[in-house]
Amino acid sequence: MSGDERKRILVAVDGSDQALEAVRYVGLSVPADRVEVVVLHIMTKVPESFWDLEREPAFHYRFADIGAWEAQQEQMIQSFMDRARSALAELGIPQGAVTTRVEARKEGIARDILTESRQGYDAVVVGRMGLSQLKDLVMGSVASKLIGKLVHVPIWVVAGARHAPRMLLSVDTSEEAMRTVEHVAAMVGERGPFEITLFHAIRGLNVFLQGFGDSYMLTHDQEWIDRVDKELEVAEQEVLQAFDIARQKLIGAGVSPDRVKQKVVKGVASRAGAIVDEAEKGGHDTIVVGRRGLSKIQEFFMGRVSSKVLQLARAQTVWVVS
């Protein structure tokens, strides 16, 4: 990041401890003088599961104390917003760069967040889970809905407290992978805290053949197998070239060269599994993947990866970049 440009981040919160960790994650991950944070809570009048019951006369008694419930929710979220401001201030983010907003539910919590996300944000941040029983009734599966629909801006799904500033950045030869690298470069900048590992997993031919057994081997001669092996070798070289481009983009954004590493693993059964396994073994608390855009040979062997990474990475924060 250069000049006075600030990256604008929307943090959608529900008042839970998990949501507060998402706020802290932003403060820990982006240079304090280059970020503007909007902390947003969508307030609903009654729990989502009661909306239909509200129209039934037989259930009106359930809403006798709804005013007190709403007042309690307002008090809770205002207290949360104070804690969020304090957390960001402790991390050096200026008070003028933090906005807290509580908005009344209009179309639905996920839809309202989605609408707000179109107002010039560079990333949207949500907590993965951790809601109390009451808040879970209110929020439902907001994070999963946003992951599915929020394709115009990167989404960061925060798993919990961050322990180590290590990022595993999944890179392939696609244009989307380069956009993913550019997003990381723009958000992290020259004073970003991350040690970044460029990572790629190749699902080797041996794994593919194991899935089909000997009958498949009998119908394809060694020449064909050698040809596919050669194609995979070429793919690896192309990935290494992509690493070089990615490295230059990061260094050009001010990331120190000694904080950019790279690794290719081969013969994996699942690319998503390999990504998460590497993150766990290497102590990477953040994984970055593109939403789609794999090259043809990778798509043939790996399929779509980002949704699988989100399912498997229960302990890591995942950035999904469109």
PyMOL commands that set and color helices and strands:
alter all, ss='L'
color gray80, all
select helices_A, chain A and resi 17-29+32-34+48-50+53-55+57-63+66-90+95-97+109-117+133-139+142-149+175-188+205-212+214-218+222-252+257-259+271-282+296-302+306-312
alter helices_A, ss='H'
color red, helices_A
select strands_A, chain A and resi 7-12+35-43+98-104+123-127+155-158+166-170+195-202+260-266+286-290+317-321
alter strands_A, ss='S'
color yellow, strands_A
deselect
rebuild
show_as cartoon
